[in-house]
Amino acid sequence: MALGNGVREARSRSTSVPGTSGPRALAEGHGPALLRMAAQERALNRAALQILAEVDEEGLLQVALGVVSSLLRVDAAALYLTTDDAAVPCCRGTRHRNTTFVLPLEEALPDAFANDVLRRKAPRQRRSWSPPGGQPCGSALAVPLASQGVSLGVLIVGRREAGRFRDDHVSLLLATGRQLAVALLRLRAPPPSGLEDGARDLLDGIAEGLLVVDREMRITYLNPAGGEIIGLSTAQAVGREVGEVLALTDEGGRALTLEAHPFARGLWEDGPVVLTANVARANGRVPLAFSVAPIRDRKGDTACAVGIFRDCSREKEVERHRTEFVSIASHEIRTPLCALQGFTELMLSREIPTNVQRDWLSIMNHEAVRLAALIEEMLDVTRIESGRVTLTMTPVHVGDVVRRATRLFDGEGERVQLVIESAPTVVADGDKVAQVVTNLLRNALDYSPLDRPVTVEIAAHCLAPRHCSLVTVNGGARTGAAHACGSGVSVAIRDQGVGMTREELSRAFQPFYRAESSRKLSPEGSGLGLAIAKAIVERHHGCLWAHSRPGRGSTIGFCLPAHAAARSEGAG
Amino acid sequence: MATILVVDDEPTIRVLVRAALEGKGYRLLEAADGPSALQVALDERPDVVLLDIALPHLSGLEVCRRLKADPATAGASVLLLTGLVQQTERQAAEQVGAQAFIAKPFSPAALVAQVEDALLRRPAAVSH
């Protein structure tokens, strides 16, 4: 009976497993059992290290067989691996490299032997057997290869001589088998870039864009949300190079080089790459926020890169708005501050006649009051816009609110003409609605001649003129012309003043914006009145609209929603 | 007698600048917006223009650019006096040929020093 090359090869490889002579030598030399066990353990540990160091399955099995042959001093070793398509757990699988490891017992070993081990999930041995019609040819020991409940196959060793395998050999083979199974499972785990169906379903459902590229920057996965942002379906995108599908530009509009592309950086940089870049769209550039990280294989090499991305236009807009607000606010604050610092410094540095001092003090007082009002209004607009103001919703009679607001204007109030068609009660924050009316009235009175009236009309239907500009519809920003909401109450404030151009009107509700004409008529306005009115109406989910012609006056109005009126009836 | 033109839409600032420079022997002129600043500069040929940036009708930067572009007014030293203190404004101020950039709020004493310095280092003598 000839041993194949494989066994020799296994033995030759086994020379790299030190201490392999230990178990047998100790067992035969009557050494203390403890010493033998310790030596076996050391040998097993070395074997385990050797097995775990292998990075591909073929190499792993080669090494494992070599290790096992040396460790147990057997004449042959073989692996039976279960096949993927096996309906029942059986070892009708590949006899791994059975040409390399010619197991003398192999031909004689019925599949039933290995199958039995696989089924029982327990070791089995045969002291001797004879191939059909042949001479008795040796003993065999088989252990299952299993890990985490997964049966992978059977590991079999054989000896030429008949006889029982010692218990410690059985334990050793079992331990090696477990180690081998763990290593096999680890190798067989899908690479991170490969998506299993469950994972795919999960990623498909993510609201943010998710894209995976391989090392060549080719798209291997794109979820539907990402497809929507990029403007391609998953099928259209997969296989294409990400730089071609997702051409990006920087803040200045310059095309990003391939190296600067978030997915290129994600592949080749150490940590996650977080950046914003723009993608061109028919209606302009859209900023996208990316977060891309490399995924590494077991050897630590980059296998692919996974990135999430989303349209961050809204954040950018808010950021721009905030920066602009802070910049303008600081400018507005600087003028009154300038007066306070300047005049006090002058008074401290030289003798100033009392009458001049009084003039300056009066200016300073005026500026201090203006500064306080400005800060109050700035806080108002930010508090209301950010939703930090809690509205106190109670049934409010809009006619009463308007009458009260008018009275605050002293003598000027006489210019206000009230036209109340019907003034229903709505559920709203009365003080805040009064603030809207006051701000709109302030504007109308300031920017129209003293001899012209200002009309306040109140109705139970939408008063917005056909060609007005919509500032806010149902609490959200929208622009357009036609408007007819099913309001509970509508208030329109009409003046015959300077009016605004289309451009001025489009910016009139932005914080601090002041039209040229308004600067002349009322140089001290903060430019926040209309912004505050807008914020309050938005919080009430109402509509705000404006109509204006230069030199012919403006009509600015708001509607509070019908459901608020309905709720008031219910609540009232 | 050196002529100083103060351009600001805020009357308070014009009063303050006037108070700071009063008694120093300057002839003080005022303008409240861009176009009138250009007109006064052309008519009166000031030596120094103290110019706000956020002005009605024509921004201070544009006023400065036009003053520098017109040989009749190019000799005036322009000191921008403004509450817009972002880097972009500072860079723009340099580009349009302003001699100095003074941020509001400012110290009247420092303003006087800046004006005196500007008069000493005038780009070219202005013919009156």
Boltz contact constraints between the chains, C-beta under 6 A:
constraints:
  - contact:
      token1: [A, 331]
      token2: [B, 83]
      max_distance: 6.0
  - contact:
      token1: [A, 331]
      token2: [B, 84]
      max_distance: 6.0
  - contact:
      token1: [A, 334]
      token2: [B, 83]
      max_distance: 6.0
  - contact:
      token1: [A, 334]
      token2: [B, 104]
      max_distance: 6.0
  - contact:
      token1: [A, 334]
      token2: [B, 105]
      max_distance: 6.0
  - contact:
      token1: [A, 335]
      token2: [B, 10]
      max_distance: 6.0
  - contact:
      token1: [A, 337]
      token2: [B, 105]
      max_distance: 6.0
  - contact:
      token1: [A, 338]
      token2: [B, 104]
      max_distance: 6.0
  - contact:
      token1: [A, 338]
      token2: [B, 105]
      max_distance: 6.0
  - contact:
      token1: [A, 339]
      token2: [B, 12]
      max_distance: 6.0
  - contact:
      token1: [A, 339]
      token2: [B, 16]
      max_distance: 6.0
  - contact:
      token1: [A, 341]
      token2: [B, 105]
      max_distance: 6.0
  - contact:
      token1: [A, 342]
      token2: [B, 16]
      max_distance: 6.0
  - contact:
      token1: [A, 342]
      token2: [B, 108]
      max_distance: 6.0
  - contact:
      token1: [A, 345]
      token2: [B, 107]
      max_distance: 6.0
  - contact:
      token1: [A, 345]
      token2: [B, 108]
      max_distance: 6.0
  - contact:
      token1: [A, 346]
      token2: [B, 19]
      max_distance: 6.0
  - contact:
      token1: [A, 346]
      token2: [B, 108]
      max_distance: 6.0
  - contact:
      token1: [A, 363]
      token2: [B, 12]
      max_distance: 6.0
  - contact:
      token1: [A, 516]
      token2: [B, 56]
      max_distance: 6.0
  - contact:
      token1: [A, 519]
      token2: [B, 56]
      max_distance: 6.0
